[in-house]
Amino acid sequence: MDIGILTVKAPDYHPNRRLLEAGVSKGLSVGLIDPGRLAPSILNGRAGSAWQESARIPTVALTRQGAQITESSLVVLAHLESMGVVLINSRKSVLAAKNKFTSLGLLAKNGLPVPDTVFVNTEEACFRGIETIGGYPVVCKKTSGRKGRGVFLAETPAEAEDIIERHLLPGDGLLIQRFIAPAGRRDFRVLVIDGTVTAAMEMSVPDDDFRSNYAITGKSRAVFPDESVSRMAVQCARGLGLDIAGVDIIDSPGKGRFVIEANSAPGFRGLEKATGLDIAAMIIDYAMASNKLSGK
């Protein structure tokens, strides 16, 4: 197998389907690999793997689980790297992007503007955190999530308490983040591949919501980001060590621009629809170049 796509999703899931199509169109052997169905081994002092479905070890593997990747999958990624499989993105970078607070800390350390954020593990800390960032309204986020899920708006103490009761799990924690109002706001998703901005879209905020994720709105339009947005996106990807990253940036009038998060396994249905670009082919091309598969 030339390229393995590490995913728990089915073949008809949009990114999987498109990546499979792109790989096959380029004459490659491409297949989906569920990390949970692999059995890494160390036999006679050598790393190996008992593959439950007799799959062959890929030359290159696209890590496509993103923020919801499990500890067992991280073990699989480390094992594949030890076997010489080229991972895009690497285990280290996936781990850096997995936790929203940890990734924001790394980005801030690298000089990128991020929203004021407090990580809390108790109800008391939550209310103190709200005071620390200036009071209501605030955004409460789970430490990992996708498609805008696990993101809640608290405008009153009662709403904050309800969110805490339903979503603050022991040991997981919550992010309390300064709210950036939708009025006049511009929300960008920028795709970075190998340190270069390859596509970007602007997402709209619904009248009855504060989130702009494409999975929620189904609306986007292609944009050509200016130098500042492009530079922030590239710096974000590099700061987390991501070969491929979907970077979310908000531009708020009078408040500035902020990196909200980076996704190590970005969906690209909205980007392909908005831009008309073949994002899947771009990803496969990068995977091919990463291990000179095109010259096989």
N, C-alpha and C positions, 0 to 999 in steps of 0.2 A: 504494500500500500504506500503510495507516494504521500498523500495527505490524509490525516485523520482529523475529524471534527469532534472534539470532546464536548458532548452535550447530553442532557437527559431528555431533550425534546424529540418529537417525532420527525420523520423525514418531511412531512408537509408543513412544518413550522417554517415561516417565511425565510429567515436567514439560512436555515439548513437546506431548504429546497433550492434557494438561489445559489448557495455555495456549491452544492452538489452539481447543479447544472453548469456552473462556470468551470468547475474542475473537469467534468466530463468533456465539455466543449474544447478544452485545451489538451485532450488526450491523456489525462492523468487518471490514476487509480485513486478514487476518493471515497471515503466511507465514514459513517457516523460511528462513534465509539462512546458508549455509556460508561463513564469511569466506575460506576457502581457494579458493573459486571466484569470488572477486571480483578485479577488476583495477583498482585505483585509478589515476587518471591526472591529470596536470596539462597541459592543452592550452590554448595561447594565454593562459597566465597564470591559468587558472581551474581549480579542482579539479573533477574529474568522475570517472566510473567507467564502465568497460566491463564490463557485467554479463554473465557467460557464459551465463546462462539467461534473458536478457531480463527479469529481475526489475526491478520499479520500486523506486526509492529510497524507503525508508520515512520517515514523518514522525517516528516514535519507534522506537528499537531497544532491545530487552532484551538485555543482554550476558549470555549464559548458558554461557560456557566455564569460568569459575571459575579455580581454582588452576593448571589445566593449560593455560591459554591460551598460545599461542606468540608469538614475537616478530613473526611476519608478521601475526598477528591483531591485535596491538597497533598495528601500522602501519595496518591497516584501520580500527580504532576512531578513531585520530587523524584519519584522512582523512575519515571520516564526520562527525566533529565539525566539521571545517573546512568541510564542506558544509552545516552547519546542522541535521544530524540530532540529535535529542535522545536521548542515550544514558542508559540506566538499567541498570547503573551507569556512571559516567563512566570514561574511560580512566585518569585519574589515580587514582581510587579502586580500580579493578580491579588496577592495578599495585601499589598500596599493600598490598592484601590477598593478592596472588599469592605472595609469599615469606613463609613462616611466621616466619622470624626478623626480617625487616624490619618486619612488621606488629606483632610483639610489642614491638619497640623503640618504635614509634610509640605503642602503647597504654601502655607503661610511662611514656613521656614525658608522656602525658596523665593520669597518676596512677592508672591502672588496675593492679590486682594481677595479675601474670603469674608462672608458675613460673620458678624459676631455670633459666637456659638458656645454653648456650655453643655458638657456631657454630664448626665446625672444618672444615679442609680437608685435614688429614694424619692419619695414624695416631698420630703422637706427640702432636699437639694433642688428639686424641680422648681419649687416656688421661689427659692433663693436665686436660682439661675434666671428666672423671669425678671426679678428685680435687677439683677446684675446687668442684663442687656437692655434695660430701660423700660420694662413693663409691657403691657398688652398693646396690640396683639402680638403673638409670637407663633412661630411655626415649630411644631413638634415632629421629629422624624425618628423612625427606627434606624438603627445603625446600618442596616443593609436592606435593600429593597429595589424594586424595578417598576417601570411603567407608572410612576407616580404613586404607587401603593405605599402605605406606611408613612404617609405625609399628611399631617393634620394641622388645622388652624385653630388656635385657642384665643378667643377675644375677651374672655372673662375667667375669673378664678373657677367658676362652676364648670366651664368647658374644659379647663386645664385638668381639673380633678377627674372628670369623666374620662379624658384621654389617658391619664395616669392609671386609673383603675383597669382600663381595657387593654392597654398596650405596654405598660412598664413591667417587663418581665424580669425577675431576679437574675442578675448576672448578665443581662443583655444591655440594659441601659437605654436611655433616650437622648436625642440631641434637642436642645432648646435653642432656637435660632431666631435672630432678629428678622422680623417680617418686612419684606420689600413689597410695597403696594403695587398692584397691577397697573394702576393708572399711568399711562405714558411709558410703561416698561416695555423693553424689547428683550425677548428671550431667544437665545441662539443655541443650536446644537451644531458643533463643529467636529467633523471627522478628521482625525490626524492619523496618517499612515507614514511610518518611518520618518518622523520629524517634519512632515509636510502637510499643510492643510489641503485636503483633496476634495472636500465638499462641505457645504454648510447650508443650513436652513433656519428660517425664523419661524417660531411657533406662536400661535395666538392663545390668549387667555380667555376662556369662556366668561360670559357675564355673571354666571352663578358659581364661579370657582376662582381660585387664585393660582392653580397649577396650569402649566402649559404643555405638559407632556403629550407627544403625538398620539400615544396610545389612548389618551383621554379625549383629545379633541378631534383627532383624525384630520387636522388641518395644519398645513405648513406651506412655506413658499421658499424658493431658492434665493439665496443671498450671496453676495461676494463680500465677505467680512473685511473691514478695514484693517490697517496694519496693527492697530492696538489689539483688536479681538483675535486676530490670527496669531500674534505674538504670545498672547496669554494662553491660547489653546495649545500651541506647540510647547511652551514652557511648562504647562501643566502635564502634558504627556511625558515629557522628559523628566520632570520632577518625580513622577511615580514610576519611571522606567518602562512605560508602556510603548510597545511597537505600534499598536493600534488602539486608539482611544476615541470615545465619543465624549466630548467635553461640553458641559452645559454652562453657559455664561449669561448673566443678566446685566442689562444696561438700564440703570434707573436714573431718570432726570434729577439732577441736583444731588444725587448720592454717589454716583459713579458706577463702575463696572466691577462685577464680582464673579469669581469662579464658584459655581455651586457644587459641582461634583464632576467626576470623570468615571466613565463606564468602561471596564476592560473587555466587555463583550457586547458592544453596542448593536442594537437592532438598526436596520437601515431601510425598512420599508418606506418610511416617510421621506428619507433622503433620496431614494431612487425615484419615488413618485414626484417629489418637488423638483429635482434637478434633471431627471432623465438620464442620469449617469448610471453606468453598470458598476455599482459599488462592489458587488460580489466578485466580479472579474478583477477589480483592483486588489481586493484582499488575496485572491488566489495568486495573482501575479506577484505580490509581495512574498507570499509563502514560497513560490517557485524560486524567486531570486534569493531567498534566504538560505536555500540549500542547493542552489544551482540545479533545481529539478528540470528546468527548461532545457538543459543540455544533456539530459539522459538519453 
